[in-house]
Amino acid sequence: MEVRLEPETESRLNELAAKTGRPADELVEDAMAGYLDRYLEQEARFTEAVQKGIASADRGDLLDHDEVVARIEKRFGS
């Protein structure tokens, strides 16, 4: 996989790599690991929720506008 960085970001990365004696690609991997894991989990949950919504709509399980407003008001107050 290849990652494109802005020139300024790449320069800063290379400076840090030189100062720490660690390869730049290792620094990028470490930085991305935690963020990417969270991002992928969030995207998977979102995709699943969308698929459930589409399946619900395909079955005709829909709420009209007034029902949605009533549920929001009940949950969050008006």
FISELO-350876 format. One record per atom (N, C-alpha, C): residue in one letter; atom name; residue number from 1; x, z, y. Coordinates in Angstrom, 3 decimals. Atoms other than C-alpha are relative to their C-alpha. Example, Ala and Ser with C-alpha at 12.3 -4.5 7.8 and 13.67 -1.06 7.14 Angstrom:
2
('A'; 'N'; 1; (0.890; 0.000; -1.190))
('A'; 'CA'; 1; (12.300; 7.800; -4.500))
('A'; 'C'; 1; (0.900; 0.000; 1.200))
('S'; 'N'; 2; (-0.820; -0.060; -1.190))
('S'; 'CA'; 2; (13.670; 7.140; -1.060))
('S'; 'C'; 2; (-0.770; 0.730; 1.090))
END
This chain:
78
('M'; 'N'; 1; (0.851; 0.000; -1.169))
('M'; 'CA'; 1; (0.000; 0.000; 0.000))
('M'; 'C'; 1; (0.898; 0.000; 1.234))
('E'; 'N'; 2; (-0.750; 0.075; -1.246))
('E'; 'CA'; 2; (1.160; -0.718; 3.470))
('E'; 'C'; 2; (-0.842; 0.606; 1.118))
('V'; 'N'; 3; (0.691; -0.625; -1.126))
('V'; 'CA'; 3; (0.262; 1.293; 6.581))
('V'; 'C'; 3; (0.637; -0.501; 1.278))
('R'; 'N'; 4; (-0.505; 0.478; -1.295))
('R'; 'CA'; 4; (0.568; -0.150; 10.066))
('R'; 'C'; 4; (-0.130; 1.114; 1.013))
('L'; 'N'; 5; (-0.003; -1.041; -1.027))
('L'; 'CA'; 5; (1.495; 2.267; 12.821))
('L'; 'C'; 5; (0.290; -0.626; 1.353))
('E'; 'N'; 6; (-0.355; 0.413; -1.352))
('E'; 'CA'; 6; (1.637; 1.872; 16.556))
('E'; 'C'; 6; (1.500; 0.229; 0.168))
('P'; 'N'; 7; (-1.449; -0.148; -0.170))
('P'; 'CA'; 7; (5.253; 1.423; 17.680))
('P'; 'C'; 7; (0.430; 1.405; 0.439))
('E'; 'N'; 8; (-0.356; -1.346; -0.456))
('E'; 'CA'; 8; (5.282; 4.783; 19.478))
('E'; 'C'; 8; (-0.112; 1.014; -1.137))
('T'; 'N'; 9; (0.191; -0.909; 1.138))
('T'; 'CA'; 9; (3.922; 6.584; 16.417))
('T'; 'C'; 9; (1.114; -0.191; -1.019))
('E'; 'N'; 10; (-1.073; 0.279; 0.956))
('E'; 'CA'; 10; (6.443; 4.878; 14.164))
('E'; 'C'; 10; (1.333; 0.544; 0.485))
('S'; 'N'; 11; (-1.235; -0.533; -0.579))
('S'; 'CA'; 11; (9.252; 5.839; 16.518))
('S'; 'C'; 11; (0.057; 1.513; -0.155))
('R'; 'N'; 12; (0.050; -1.465; 0.150))
('R'; 'CA'; 12; (8.159; 9.482; 16.516))
('R'; 'C'; 12; (0.181; 0.405; -1.452))
('L'; 'N'; 13; (-0.146; -0.268; 1.426))
('L'; 'CA'; 13; (7.879; 9.405; 12.732))
('L'; 'C'; 13; (1.455; -0.142; -0.430))
('N'; 'N'; 14; (-1.405; 0.216; 0.366))
('N'; 'CA'; 14; (11.380; 7.996; 12.384))
('N'; 'C'; 14; (0.909; 1.078; 0.583))
('E'; 'N'; 15; (-0.772; -1.099; -0.592))
('E'; 'CA'; 15; (12.749; 10.630; 14.757))
('E'; 'C'; 15; (-0.137; 1.268; -0.835))
('L'; 'N'; 16; (0.224; -1.186; 0.817))
('L'; 'CA'; 16; (11.163; 13.401; 12.697))
('L'; 'C'; 16; (0.695; -0.140; -1.356))
('A'; 'N'; 17; (-0.670; 0.235; 1.286))
('A'; 'CA'; 17; (12.464; 11.850; 9.481))
('A'; 'C'; 17; (1.504; 0.224; 0.137))
('A'; 'N'; 18; (-1.438; -0.178; -0.215))
('A'; 'CA'; 18; (15.975; 11.768; 10.914))
('A'; 'C'; 18; (0.345; 1.475; 0.201))
('K'; 'N'; 19; (-0.266; -1.417; -0.264))
('K'; 'CA'; 19; (15.766; 15.369; 12.132))
('K'; 'C'; 19; (-0.143; 0.860; -1.255))
('T'; 'N'; 20; (0.257; -0.821; 1.181))
('T'; 'CA'; 20; (14.397; 16.708; 8.851))
('T'; 'C'; 20; (0.749; -0.465; -1.237))
('G'; 'N'; 21; (-0.700; 0.538; 1.159))
('G'; 'CA'; 21; (16.391; 14.504; 6.508))
('G'; 'C'; 21; (-0.945; -0.433; -1.115))
('R'; 'N'; 22; (0.990; 0.442; 0.993))
('R'; 'CA'; 22; (13.196; 13.470; 4.745))
('R'; 'C'; 22; (-0.369; -1.449; 0.268))
('P'; 'N'; 23; (0.415; 1.401; -0.203))
('P'; 'CA'; 23; (12.126; 9.872; 4.177))
('P'; 'C'; 23; (-1.329; -0.068; 0.765))
('A'; 'N'; 24; (1.211; 0.158; -0.807))
('A'; 'CA'; 24; (9.470; 8.636; 6.604))
('A'; 'C'; 24; (-1.232; -0.157; -0.887))
('D'; 'N'; 25; (1.169; 0.191; 0.851))
('D'; 'CA'; 25; (7.184; 7.549; 3.765))
('D'; 'C'; 25; (-0.454; 1.311; -0.643))
('E'; 'N'; 26; (0.350; -1.313; 0.543))
('E'; 'CA'; 26; (7.309; 11.075; 2.322))
('E'; 'C'; 26; (-0.756; 0.824; 1.045))
('L'; 'N'; 27; (0.691; -0.705; -1.075))
('L'; 'CA'; 27; (6.301; 12.538; 5.687))
('L'; 'C'; 27; (-1.426; -0.523; 0.163))
('V'; 'N'; 28; (1.329; 0.593; -0.129))
('V'; 'CA'; 28; (3.381; 10.106; 5.905))
('V'; 'C'; 28; (-0.882; 0.434; -1.166))
('E'; 'N'; 29; (0.765; -0.421; 1.178))
('E'; 'CA'; 29; (2.281; 10.947; 2.357))
('E'; 'C'; 29; (-0.459; 1.445; 0.141))
('D'; 'N'; 30; (0.358; -1.407; -0.188))
('D'; 'CA'; 30; (2.350; 14.678; 3.109))
('D'; 'C'; 30; (-1.092; 0.165; 1.066))
('A'; 'N'; 31; (0.970; -0.109; -1.098))
('A'; 'CA'; 31; (0.450; 14.215; 6.368))
('A'; 'C'; 31; (-1.368; -0.522; -0.416))
('M'; 'N'; 32; (1.259; 0.636; 0.377))
('M'; 'CA'; 32; (-2.190; 11.993; 4.818))
('M'; 'C'; 32; (-0.711; 0.708; -1.143))
('A'; 'N'; 33; (0.594; -0.558; 1.223))
('A'; 'CA'; 33; (-2.767; 13.925; 1.598))
('A'; 'C'; 33; (-1.223; 0.858; 0.289))
('G'; 'N'; 34; (1.124; -0.884; -0.282))
('G'; 'CA'; 34; (-4.974; 16.676; 2.993))
('G'; 'C'; 34; (-1.119; -0.691; 0.750))
('Y'; 'N'; 35; (1.025; 0.682; -0.791))
('Y'; 'CA'; 35; (-6.772; 14.527; 5.532))
('Y'; 'C'; 35; (-0.737; -1.033; -0.834))
('L'; 'N'; 36; (0.619; 1.056; 0.785))
('L'; 'CA'; 36; (-7.402; 11.684; 3.129))
('L'; 'C'; 36; (-0.911; 0.572; -1.075))
('D'; 'N'; 37; (0.852; -0.637; 1.007))
('D'; 'CA'; 37; (-8.747; 13.968; 0.413))
('D'; 'C'; 37; (-1.335; 0.422; 0.611))
('R'; 'N'; 38; (1.237; -0.435; -0.658))
('R'; 'CA'; 38; (-11.268; 15.489; 2.834))
('R'; 'C'; 38; (-0.854; -1.200; 0.411))
('Y'; 'N'; 39; (0.726; 1.199; -0.426))
('Y'; 'CA'; 39; (-12.205; 12.079; 4.217))
('Y'; 'C'; 39; (-0.703; -0.662; -1.184))
('L'; 'N'; 40; (0.580; 0.654; 1.164))
('L'; 'CA'; 40; (-12.772; 10.600; 0.761))
('L'; 'C'; 40; (-1.158; 0.812; -0.578))
('E'; 'N'; 41; (1.094; -0.852; 0.476))
('E'; 'CA'; 41; (-14.904; 13.575; -0.312))
('E'; 'C'; 41; (-1.221; -0.136; 0.900))
('Q'; 'N'; 42; (1.105; 0.129; -0.953))
('Q'; 'CA'; 42; (-17.007; 13.327; 2.848))
('Q'; 'C'; 42; (-0.683; -1.363; -0.151))
('E'; 'N'; 43; (0.568; 1.339; 0.156))
('E'; 'CA'; 43; (-17.477; 9.578; 2.420))
('E'; 'C'; 43; (-0.784; -0.119; -1.303))
('A'; 'N'; 44; (0.706; 0.035; 1.287))
('A'; 'CA'; 44; (-18.476; 10.042; -1.240))
('A'; 'C'; 44; (-1.349; 0.711; 0.116))
('R'; 'N'; 45; (1.266; -0.717; -0.192))
('R'; 'CA'; 45; (-21.122; 12.633; -0.260))
('R'; 'C'; 45; (-0.976; -0.821; 0.844))
('F'; 'N'; 46; (0.844; 0.812; -0.869))
('F'; 'CA'; 46; (-22.428; 10.381; 2.506))
('F'; 'C'; 46; (-0.574; -1.189; -0.770))
('T'; 'N'; 47; (0.445; 1.152; 0.774))
('T'; 'CA'; 47; (-22.603; 7.355; 0.202))
('T'; 'C'; 47; (-1.064; 0.405; -1.012))
('E'; 'N'; 48; (0.986; -0.501; 0.965))
('E'; 'CA'; 48; (-24.456; 9.395; -2.427))
('E'; 'C'; 48; (-1.333; 0.288; 0.691))
('A'; 'N'; 49; (1.228; -0.314; -0.734))
('A'; 'CA'; 49; (-26.968; 10.621; 0.176))
('A'; 'C'; 49; (-0.725; -1.277; 0.414))
('V'; 'N'; 50; (0.618; 1.275; -0.379))
('V'; 'CA'; 50; (-27.574; 7.078; 1.395))
('V'; 'C'; 50; (-0.648; -0.646; -1.211))
('Q'; 'N'; 51; (0.559; 0.594; 1.218))
('Q'; 'CA'; 51; (-28.094; 5.853; -2.171))
('Q'; 'C'; 51; (-1.279; 0.727; -0.437))
('K'; 'N'; 52; (1.213; -0.756; 0.322))
('K'; 'CA'; 52; (-30.600; 8.666; -2.791))
('K'; 'C'; 52; (-1.132; -0.393; 0.942))
('G'; 'N'; 53; (1.012; 0.407; -0.973))
('G'; 'CA'; 53; (-32.419; 7.704; 0.402))
('G'; 'C'; 53; (-0.565; -1.372; -0.288))
('I'; 'N'; 54; (0.465; 1.353; 0.335))
('I'; 'CA'; 54; (-32.584; 4.060; -0.593))
('I'; 'C'; 54; (-0.893; 0.040; -1.234))
('A'; 'N'; 55; (0.810; -0.123; 1.213))
('A'; 'CA'; 55; (-33.881; 4.978; -4.056))
('A'; 'C'; 55; (-1.356; 0.616; 0.325))
('S'; 'N'; 56; (1.254; -0.640; -0.409))
('S'; 'CA'; 56; (-36.492; 7.231; -2.459))
('S'; 'C'; 56; (-0.902; -1.007; 0.718))
('A'; 'N'; 57; (0.777; 1.010; -0.730))
('A'; 'CA'; 57; (-37.588; 4.445; -0.117))
('A'; 'C'; 57; (-0.535; -1.060; -0.955))
('D'; 'N'; 58; (0.448; 0.993; 0.980))
('D'; 'CA'; 58; (-37.746; 1.989; -3.030))
('D'; 'C'; 58; (-1.193; 0.512; -0.805))
('R'; 'N'; 59; (1.126; -0.595; 0.722))
('R'; 'CA'; 59; (-40.139; 4.411; -4.774))
('R'; 'C'; 59; (-1.215; 0.197; 0.911))
('G'; 'N'; 60; (1.089; -0.193; -0.952))
('G'; 'CA'; 60; (-42.242; 4.614; -1.622))
('G'; 'C'; 60; (-0.116; 1.421; 0.506))
('D'; 'N'; 61; (-0.005; -1.390; -0.457))
('D'; 'CA'; 61; (-41.357; 8.252; -0.961))
('D'; 'C'; 61; (0.511; 0.052; 1.440))
('L'; 'N'; 62; (-0.377; 0.046; -1.410))
('L'; 'CA'; 62; (-41.342; 7.967; 2.813))
('L'; 'C'; 62; (-0.871; 0.950; 0.804))
('L'; 'N'; 63; (0.762; -0.830; -0.933))
('L'; 'CA'; 63; (-42.464; 10.182; 5.681))
('L'; 'C'; 63; (-0.280; -0.823; 1.243))
('D'; 'N'; 64; (0.254; 0.687; -1.259))
('D'; 'CA'; 64; (-44.198; 8.852; 8.744))
('D'; 'C'; 64; (0.611; 0.816; 1.147))
('H'; 'N'; 65; (-0.657; -0.599; -1.161))
('H'; 'CA'; 65; (-42.923; 9.679; 12.208))
('H'; 'C'; 65; (-0.513; 1.410; 0.296))
('D'; 'N'; 66; (0.583; -1.305; -0.319))
('D'; 'CA'; 66; (-45.322; 12.573; 12.797))
('D'; 'C'; 66; (0.459; 1.074; -0.986))
('E'; 'N'; 67; (-0.459; -0.961; 1.003))
('E'; 'CA'; 67; (-44.289; 14.242; 9.532))
('E'; 'C'; 67; (1.456; 0.399; 0.248))
('V'; 'N'; 68; (-1.411; -0.284; -0.292))
('V'; 'CA'; 68; (-40.619; 13.959; 10.445))
('V'; 'C'; 68; (0.107; 0.937; 1.190))
('V'; 'N'; 69; (-0.023; -0.843; -1.192))
('V'; 'CA'; 69; (-41.217; 15.451; 13.892))
('V'; 'C'; 69; (-0.465; 1.416; -0.345))
('A'; 'N'; 70; (0.511; -1.320; 0.378))
('A'; 'CA'; 70; (-43.258; 18.311; 12.379))
('A'; 'C'; 70; (1.050; 0.790; -0.782))
('R'; 'N'; 71; (-1.036; -0.688; 0.787))
('R'; 'CA'; 71; (-40.478; 19.127; 9.904))
('R'; 'C'; 71; (1.172; 0.444; 0.880))
('I'; 'N'; 72; (-1.094; -0.355; -0.911))
('I'; 'CA'; 72; (-37.835; 19.084; 12.629))
('I'; 'C'; 72; (-0.400; 1.183; 0.859))
('E'; 'N'; 73; (0.465; -1.097; -0.832))
('E'; 'CA'; 73; (-39.912; 21.338; 14.855))
('E'; 'C'; 73; (-0.107; 1.295; -0.787))
('K'; 'N'; 74; (0.106; -1.180; 0.848))
('K'; 'CA'; 74; (-40.574; 23.712; 11.977))
('K'; 'C'; 74; (1.379; 0.599; -0.273))
('R'; 'N'; 75; (-1.346; -0.463; 0.348))
('R'; 'CA'; 75; (-36.894; 23.916; 11.104))
('R'; 'C'; 75; (0.752; 0.504; 1.229))
('F'; 'N'; 76; (-0.830; -0.327; -1.163))
('F'; 'CA'; 76; (-35.401; 24.041; 14.599))
('F'; 'C'; 76; (-0.793; 0.560; 1.163))
('G'; 'N'; 77; (0.821; -0.496; -1.103))
('G'; 'CA'; 77; (-38.315; 25.178; 16.739))
('G'; 'C'; 77; (-0.215; -1.082; 1.031))
('S'; 'N'; 78; (0.257; 1.040; -1.012))
('S'; 'CA'; 78; (-39.745; 23.269; 19.649))
('S'; 'C'; 78; (0.199; 0.538; 1.397))
END
